[in-house]
Amino acid sequence: MKPSILKAMFVSLVIITAIKIWSQILSQGSVTMPHWLFYSVIALIIVWFLFKNMGTSKGIRSITTEALKEELKDKNKQFIDVRTPGEYKGNHIREFKNIPLNQLPHKVNQLSKDKEVVVICQSGMRSAKASKVLKQKGFDKVTNVKGGMSAW
């Protein structure tokens, strides 16, 4: 299972447990929570959490490594690899420039906002974070490579 799904399941269980305990505490006194309200709150929290953390960010395109092969031919795109220098040195795609994720916020000025930025990492997790950073910094055209170098 993906780490994001496991995280969502864990957080959901913690929230359900906390609400159930809170509900039992309230039922010991004079105030009780109707069952329909309890389950509605749980459902809303789970739906909100799933949409917030698992959906693709607005304006960020996702492509497969298969589709990337075609994209690499486009000279009007910028390709960045957000892995560490050691990972990049071990194996990388020639067209990609290495800008590690932790340095990206300070080095975005090296990229043109007029061109699409295609981002890759090892598995797709760091590149998804990098894509969000780029969107926050005002880049309109951002593409994340799903599966990263592991899928390449």
C-alpha positions in Angstrom: 0.0 0.0 0.0 1.1 3.6 -0.7 2.3 5.5 2.4 -0.3 8.2 1.8 -3.1 5.6 2.0 -1.7 4.1 5.2 -1.4 7.6 6.7 -5.0 8.4 5.8 -6.2 5.1 7.3 -4.2 5.8 10.5 -5.4 9.3 10.9 -9.0 8.2 10.3 -8.7 5.6 13.0 -7.3 8.1 15.4 -10.1 10.6 14.7 -12.8 7.9 14.9 -11.4 6.7 18.3 -11.1 10.3 19.6 -14.7 11.1 18.6 -16.0 7.8 20.1 -14.2 8.4 23.4 -15.5 12.0 23.4 -19.0 10.7 22.7 -18.8 8.2 25.5 -17.6 10.9 27.9 -20.6 13.1 27.0 -23.0 10.3 27.4 -21.9 9.8 31.0 -23.3 13.3 31.7 -26.5 14.8 30.7 -25.4 15.7 27.2 -25.4 13.0 24.5 -24.5 13.1 20.9 -27.1 11.6 18.5 -25.7 8.6 16.5 -26.5 10.2 13.1 -24.5 13.3 14.1 -21.6 11.2 15.3 -21.4 9.2 12.0 -21.9 12.3 9.9 -18.9 14.0 11.6 -16.8 11.0 11.0 -17.7 10.8 7.4 -17.1 14.5 6.8 -13.7 14.3 8.4 -12.6 11.3 6.4 -13.9 12.7 3.1 -12.1 16.1 3.8 -8.9 14.4 4.7 -8.9 12.1 1.6 -9.6 15.0 -0.8 -7.1 17.3 0.9 -4.2 14.9 1.1 -4.6 12.4 -1.8 -6.0 14.4 -4.7 -3.7 15.9 -7.2 -3.1 19.6 -6.6 -5.0 22.0 -8.8 -3.1 22.9 -11.9 -0.5 20.2 -11.6 -0.5 17.7 -14.4 0.6 14.1 -13.8 2.2 11.9 -16.5 3.6 8.4 -16.6 7.2 7.6 -17.5 6.0 6.3 -20.8 4.4 9.7 -21.6 7.7 11.3 -20.4 9.6 9.8 -23.3 7.6 11.9 -25.7 7.8 15.0 -23.5 11.6 14.9 -23.5 11.6 15.8 -27.2 10.0 19.2 -26.4 12.7 21.9 -26.1 10.2 24.4 -24.7 10.0 22.5 -21.4 12.3 22.5 -18.4 13.1 19.2 -16.7 14.2 19.1 -13.1 15.2 16.2 -10.9 14.6 16.9 -7.2 16.6 14.0 -5.8 19.8 14.4 -3.8 23.0 14.9 -5.8 24.1 11.4 -4.8 20.9 9.8 -6.2 21.2 12.0 -9.4 24.8 11.0 -9.9 24.0 7.3 -9.6 21.4 7.4 -12.4 19.6 10.2 -14.2 17.8 11.2 -17.4 20.2 13.4 -19.5 17.6 16.2 -20.1 17.0 16.7 -16.4 18.8 19.3 -14.3 19.4 18.4 -10.6 17.8 20.8 -8.1 17.3 18.9 -4.8 13.9 19.4 -3.2 15.4 21.1 -0.1 17.1 23.7 -2.4 14.2 24.3 -4.7 12.6 27.2 -2.9 15.9 29.1 -3.1 16.7 28.2 -6.7 13.3 28.7 -8.5 14.8 31.9 -10.0 16.9 29.6 -12.2 13.7 28.5 -13.9 11.5 30.3 -16.4 7.9 30.8 -15.4 7.1 31.1 -19.1 8.0 27.4 -19.8 6.4 24.2 -18.4 8.4 22.5 -15.7 8.5 18.7 -15.6 9.6 17.3 -12.2 10.9 13.9 -11.3 12.3 12.2 -8.2 12.8 8.5 -7.2 9.2 7.5 -6.5 7.0 10.5 -7.3 6.6 11.7 -3.7 9.3 14.4 -3.6 8.4 15.6 -7.1 4.8 16.0 -6.0 6.0 18.2 -3.1 8.3 20.1 -5.5 5.3 20.6 -7.9 3.3 22.2 -5.1 6.3 24.5 -4.2 6.5 25.6 -7.9 2.8 26.3 -8.0 3.1 28.4 -4.8 6.0 30.3 -6.4 3.8 31.3 -9.4 4.6 28.6 -12.0 1.5 28.0 -14.1 2.6 24.9 -16.0 3.9 22.2 -13.8 4.0 18.4 -14.5 4.8 15.6 -12.1 6.2 12.3 -13.3 4.3 9.5 -11.5 6.4 6.7 -10.2 9.6 8.7 -10.7 12.9 7.1 -11.6 11.7 3.8 -10.1 9.2 3.5 -12.9 11.7 4.7 -15.6 
